[in-house]
Protein backbone atom coordinates (compact mmCIF):
# COMPACT_ATOMS: atom_id res chain seq x y z
CA UNK A 1 0.00 0.00 0.00
CA UNK A 2 1.12 3.57 -0.62
CA UNK A 3 1.46 6.37 1.91
CA UNK A 4 -1.78 7.83 0.53
CA UNK A 5 -3.59 4.53 1.07
CA UNK A 6 -2.14 2.87 4.20
CA UNK A 7 -3.21 -0.55 5.35
CA UNK A 8 -5.85 -0.75 8.06
CA UNK A 9 -4.12 -2.38 11.03
CA UNK A 10 -6.39 -4.62 13.11
CA UNK A 11 -6.24 -6.47 16.42
CA UNK A 12 -8.29 -9.68 16.67
CA UNK A 13 -9.42 -10.76 20.16
CA UNK A 14 -11.12 -14.16 20.50
CA UNK A 15 -10.51 -17.04 22.88
CA UNK A 16 -10.82 -19.64 20.09
CA UNK A 17 -7.59 -20.05 18.05
CA UNK A 18 -9.56 -21.40 15.09
CA UNK A 19 -11.66 -18.22 14.96
CA UNK A 20 -8.57 -16.01 15.13
CA UNK A 21 -6.92 -18.06 12.39
CA UNK A 22 -10.07 -17.92 10.28
CA UNK A 23 -10.32 -14.14 10.54
CA UNK A 24 -6.61 -13.84 9.84
CA UNK A 25 -6.92 -16.03 6.76
CA UNK A 26 -9.82 -13.99 5.41
CA UNK A 27 -8.10 -10.67 6.10
CA UNK A 28 -4.95 -11.93 4.36
CA UNK A 29 -6.95 -11.80 1.13
CA UNK A 30 -7.55 -8.06 1.57
CA UNK A 31 -4.65 -5.90 0.35
CA UNK A 32 -5.70 -2.90 2.44
CA UNK A 33 -6.20 -4.69 5.80
CA UNK A 34 -3.58 -6.46 7.93
CA UNK A 35 -3.74 -8.27 11.29
CA UNK A 36 -1.01 -6.81 13.51
CA UNK A 37 -1.88 -8.58 16.78
CA UNK A 38 -4.08 -11.24 18.38
CA UNK A 39 -5.43 -11.78 21.89
CA UNK A 40 -7.06 -14.76 23.59
CA UNK A 41 -8.93 -12.81 26.30
CA UNK A 42 -9.96 -9.32 27.33
CA UNK A 43 -6.86 -8.58 29.37
CA UNK A 44 -4.57 -9.61 26.51
CA UNK A 45 -6.63 -7.42 24.17
CA UNK A 46 -5.95 -4.37 26.34
CA UNK A 47 -2.24 -5.20 26.52
CA UNK A 48 -1.96 -5.79 22.77
CA UNK A 49 -3.86 -2.57 22.06
CA UNK A 50 -1.40 -0.60 24.17
CA UNK A 51 1.54 -2.12 22.30
CA UNK A 52 0.24 -1.97 18.72
CA UNK A 53 -2.37 0.84 18.75
CA UNK A 54 -4.40 -0.83 15.95
CA UNK A 55 -6.73 1.16 13.70
CA UNK A 56 -9.62 -1.21 14.36
CA UNK A 57 -10.09 -3.92 17.00
CA UNK A 58 -12.34 -6.93 16.36
CA UNK A 59 -13.50 -8.19 19.78
CA UNK A 60 -15.37 -11.32 20.87
CA UNK A 61 -17.68 -11.00 23.89
CA UNK A 62 -17.49 -14.18 25.95
CA UNK A 63 -13.82 -14.66 26.78
CA UNK A 64 -12.00 -15.87 29.90
CA UNK A 65 -10.42 -13.51 32.48
CA UNK A 66 -12.22 -10.44 31.15
CA UNK A 67 -15.48 -10.13 29.21
CA UNK A 68 -15.29 -8.45 25.82
CA UNK A 69 -17.60 -5.61 26.87
CA UNK A 70 -15.33 -4.83 29.84
CA UNK A 71 -12.30 -4.87 27.54
CA UNK A 72 -14.04 -2.51 25.10
CA UNK A 73 -14.85 -0.12 27.95
CA UNK A 74 -11.29 -0.28 29.30
CA UNK A 75 -9.73 0.41 25.90
CA UNK A 76 -12.09 3.26 25.12
CA UNK A 77 -11.49 4.77 28.57
CA UNK A 78 -7.74 4.78 28.01
CA UNK A 79 -7.87 5.52 24.27
CA UNK A 80 -11.04 7.54 23.49
CA UNK A 81 -10.33 7.45 19.78
CA UNK A 82 -10.15 3.65 19.61
CA UNK A 83 -12.38 1.99 17.02
CA UNK A 84 -13.82 -1.37 18.03
CA UNK A 85 -16.12 -3.92 16.42
CA UNK A 86 -17.78 -6.61 18.49
CA UNK A 87 -17.88 -9.90 16.55
CA UNK A 88 -20.01 -12.48 18.37
CA UNK A 89 -22.60 -15.23 18.00
CA UNK A 90 -25.09 -13.36 20.20
CA UNK A 91 -27.67 -10.91 18.86
CA UNK A 92 -29.52 -10.24 22.14
CA UNK A 93 -30.65 -6.63 22.53
CA UNK A 94 -29.28 -6.23 26.05
CA UNK A 95 -25.87 -7.52 24.97
CA UNK A 96 -25.89 -5.13 22.01
CA UNK A 97 -26.74 -2.16 24.22
CA UNK A 98 -23.97 -3.04 26.68
CA UNK A 99 -21.42 -3.20 23.87
CA UNK A 100 -22.54 0.10 22.35
CA UNK A 101 -22.58 1.87 25.72
CA UNK A 102 -19.07 0.55 26.39
CA UNK A 103 -17.92 2.31 23.23
CA UNK A 104 -18.07 -0.21 20.38
CA UNK A 105 -18.78 1.31 16.97
CA UNK A 106 -19.79 -1.99 15.41
CA UNK A 107 -21.76 -5.08 16.38
CA UNK A 108 -21.50 -8.00 13.97
CA UNK A 109 -22.36 -11.69 14.12
CA UNK A 110 -19.83 -14.42 13.42
CA UNK A 111 -22.03 -15.71 10.64
CA UNK A 112 -21.07 -12.57 8.68
CA UNK A 113 -19.65 -13.32 5.28
CA UNK A 114 -16.02 -12.46 4.52
CA UNK A 115 -16.83 -9.57 2.21
CA UNK A 116 -19.16 -8.06 4.81
CA UNK A 117 -16.55 -8.30 7.55
CA UNK A 118 -13.90 -6.59 5.46
CA UNK A 119 -16.32 -3.88 4.33
CA UNK A 120 -17.48 -3.29 7.90
CA UNK A 121 -13.89 -2.94 9.10
CA UNK A 122 -13.38 -0.32 6.39
CA UNK A 123 -16.58 1.46 7.43
CA UNK A 124 -15.61 1.66 11.11
CA UNK A 125 -12.11 2.79 10.14
CA UNK A 126 -13.75 5.59 8.13
CA UNK A 127 -15.74 6.68 11.18
CA UNK A 128 -19.08 5.03 10.47
CA UNK A 129 -21.05 2.69 12.75
CA UNK A 130 -22.13 -0.79 11.66
CA UNK A 131 -24.59 -3.31 13.05
CA UNK A 132 -25.83 -6.75 12.03
CA UNK A 133 -29.44 -6.63 10.84
CA UNK A 134 -30.45 -9.30 13.34
CA UNK A 135 -28.98 -7.31 16.23
CA UNK A 136 -30.73 -4.15 15.00
CA UNK A 137 -34.03 -6.06 14.81
CA UNK A 138 -33.61 -7.26 18.40
CA UNK A 139 -33.00 -3.70 19.56
CA UNK A 140 -36.10 -2.47 17.75
CA UNK A 141 -38.25 -5.31 19.07
CA UNK A 142 -37.51 -4.54 22.72
CA UNK A 143 -37.21 -0.78 22.46
CA UNK A 144 -39.18 0.96 25.21
CA UNK A 145 -39.60 -2.14 27.37
CA UNK A 146 -38.88 -1.86 31.08
CA UNK A 147 -35.47 -3.32 31.87
CA UNK A 148 -34.76 -5.70 34.73
CA UNK A 149 -33.17 -4.09 37.77
CA UNK A 150 -29.70 -5.27 38.89
CA UNK A 151 -31.33 -7.18 41.78
CA UNK A 152 -33.78 -8.86 39.41
CA UNK A 153 -30.91 -9.85 37.11
CA UNK A 154 -29.13 -11.32 40.12
CA UNK A 155 -32.22 -13.41 40.95
CA UNK A 156 -32.52 -14.54 37.33
CA UNK A 157 -28.87 -15.67 37.36
CA UNK A 158 -29.52 -17.73 40.49
CA UNK A 159 -32.66 -19.23 38.94
CA UNK A 160 -30.58 -20.21 35.92
CA UNK A 161 -28.14 -21.93 38.29
CA UNK A 162 -31.01 -24.11 39.54
CA UNK A 163 -31.76 -22.44 42.88
CA UNK A 164 -35.21 -22.44 44.48
CA UNK A 165 -36.61 -19.24 46.00
CA UNK A 166 -35.59 -20.29 49.51
CA UNK A 167 -32.01 -20.91 48.39
CA UNK A 168 -31.91 -17.59 46.52
CA UNK A 169 -33.17 -15.76 49.62
CA UNK A 170 -30.41 -17.32 51.72
CA UNK A 171 -27.70 -16.44 49.19
CA UNK A 172 -28.89 -12.84 48.88
CA UNK A 173 -29.56 -12.43 52.62
CA UNK A 174 -33.14 -11.38 51.99
CA UNK A 175 -36.61 -12.78 52.62
CA UNK A 176 -38.27 -15.42 50.51
CA UNK A 177 -41.19 -13.03 49.97
CA UNK A 178 -38.83 -10.47 48.47
CA UNK A 179 -37.46 -13.10 46.12
CA UNK A 180 -40.97 -14.14 45.10
CA UNK A 181 -41.79 -10.50 44.35
CA UNK A 182 -38.68 -10.15 42.18
CA UNK A 183 -39.45 -13.39 40.36
CA UNK A 184 -42.95 -12.08 39.57
CA UNK A 185 -41.46 -8.82 38.26
CA UNK A 186 -39.05 -10.81 36.09
CA UNK A 187 -41.91 -12.83 34.60
CA UNK A 188 -43.95 -9.68 33.94
CA UNK A 189 -41.12 -7.72 32.33
CA UNK A 190 -39.91 -10.60 30.16
CA UNK A 191 -43.35 -11.95 29.31
CA UNK A 192 -42.27 -15.33 30.68
CA UNK A 193 -44.61 -18.18 31.57
CA UNK A 194 -42.36 -19.88 34.12
CA UNK A 195 -38.81 -20.01 35.48
CA UNK A 196 -37.41 -22.04 32.57
CA UNK A 197 -39.00 -19.67 30.06
CA UNK A 198 -37.56 -16.66 31.90
CA UNK A 199 -34.06 -18.15 31.82
CA UNK A 200 -34.40 -18.95 28.12
CA UNK A 201 -35.44 -15.36 27.35
CA UNK A 202 -32.70 -13.99 29.58
CA UNK A 203 -30.04 -15.99 27.75
CA UNK A 204 -31.38 -15.13 24.30
CA UNK A 205 -31.48 -11.42 25.01
CA UNK A 206 -28.07 -11.38 26.70
CA UNK A 207 -29.45 -10.36 30.11
CA UNK A 208 -27.58 -13.28 31.69
CA UNK A 209 -24.87 -15.66 30.54
CA UNK A 210 -24.08 -19.22 31.56
N, C-alpha and C positions, 0 to 999 in steps of 0.2 A: 504494500500500500504506500501511497505517496504522503508527503507531509500535509497536503491539502485534504487527503482522505485517509486519516489514520484508522487503524483497526480498533474495534470496540473490544476492550479488555474485560473479560468476565470472570467472576468467582462463582463456582458451583458448590453449594452446600447441601449434602444429602447423606444420610447414614448408610445407604445401600451402595456399595462399590459398583454394582452393575448399572445402576441408574446414572451414577457419575460418569462411568465409561460410555454409556449410551449417549448422554448429552454431549460429552466430549467428542465422540465419533461423528455426531450430527453437525456439531459446530465446526469440525475440521473441514467440512465441505463448503463452508462459507468463507470466502476470501477476506471479508471485512470484519470478521469476528474471531477472537482467539481466547481460549481458556488459559488464564494465567495462574490460577490457583484452585485448589479443591479443599473441602472441609467435610469431616464426617459427623460433626455435631455443632450446636450453636456456639459453644465457646471457641472452637477451632475457627468457625466462620469469622468471629470478631477478630481473632488474632491474625488470620490471613488477610482480612480487610485492612488492618493497620499496616501490615507489611507491604501489600501490593496496591492498595488504593484502586481497586477495579472501577471501571466505568459503570458496570451493571453487575449486581449480585443476584443469582438465581438461588432461592432459598426454599428448602423443604420445611414443613411444619413440625411433624412429629419426629423428633430426633432425641437421642440420649443426652444427658447432662444439662442441656438447655434447649427449651422449646424454640422453634423457629420464630414465633412471634416475639418472644423475649429478645432473641438475637437481633431481629429487625429493629426493635425499639432501642436496644443498646447501641447499635451502629448509627442509627439516625440521631441519637442523642449526642454521640461523640462527633459524628460527621453529618451535619444537617443537609449537606448537598448530596448525600449518598442516594443512589438509585437502585431500588430493590424490587425484584419480582418474586412473588411466592409461587412455587410450582408444587402442587399437591394433588392428592386423589380426592380431597374433601371439598365439597361445594356448599357446605352448610352456611347459612346466612350469618350466624353468630361468629363463626370462624373467620368469614370474610371481613366482617366489621372489625374484629380484633386486629386483623392483619393491616387493614387500611388505617385504623387509628394509630397503630404502631409506627406507620410511616411508609408502608409498601406502596409503590406506584402501580403495581401490577398483581393480578391474581389469576393464575392459569391452572388448568388441570393437566395432570400427567398424560392424559389421553390426547393432548394437543399434538397435531401433526408437526413434523419437522419444519416445514415452511412457515407455519404459524408461529412456532417458537422463535425462529430467527427473526421474523418480521416484528414480533412483539418486543424482542430485545432491542431492535433498531428503534422502535417507537418510543420505548421508555428512555433510551439513550438520547433521543431527540426532545425529551421533555413531556411526552404525552403519557396518559394513563391507559392501561389496558385491563380488560377483565373478561374471563370466560363467560360465554352466554348463559351457561347453566348457573354459574355463581350469581350473575346479574338477575336471573329469574328468581333465584331463591331470596335475594334481597328484596325484590319487588313484592314477592308473595307475602313476606312477613313484615313489610313496612307498616309502621304504626301500631303493631302489636305490643302489648305490655311485656316487658322483659322480666325474667326471673331475677329476684334479688340474690345477692351473694349467699345469704343464708339458705335460700331455697335451692340454689345450685349445689350447695354443700350437702343438703338432704338428698337431692337427686343422685349425687355421686355415691352416697352411702347406700341408697336403694339399689343402684347398679351393682354395688359390691355384695348384694344379697342380704343386707341387714333389715330386720323387722323394725317397726316403729320404736319398740322398747329398747332395742339395741342402739338405735340412732340417738334416742334421748340420752342414754347413758354416755355415749361417745361425745355428744355435744354439751353435756352437763345442763340439760334443759328438761322440761316436763314432756311426758308422752303426749299430752294434749296440744302442746305447742307444735310438736312434730306432726301430729295429725292435721293441724291447721295448715301447716306449710305444705304438706302433701296434697291437701285439697286445693290450695292455691296453685300448686304445680300442675295438677290435672286441669284446672280451669284455664290457666294461661296457655298451656300446650294443646288443649283440646284432646287430652288423653283419656282413654276409657279405664285404664288400670295401671298398676305399677310397671308392668312389662312394656306396655304401650308408651308410657312416659319416658322410660329409659331409651327405647327405640327412637323416639322423636328427638330426645336430647342428644343422642349420638349422631343422628343424621344431620341435625342442625349445627353441630359443633359446640353445643352448650357444655357437654362433658366429653371426656375421652377415657377409654379403657387403657 
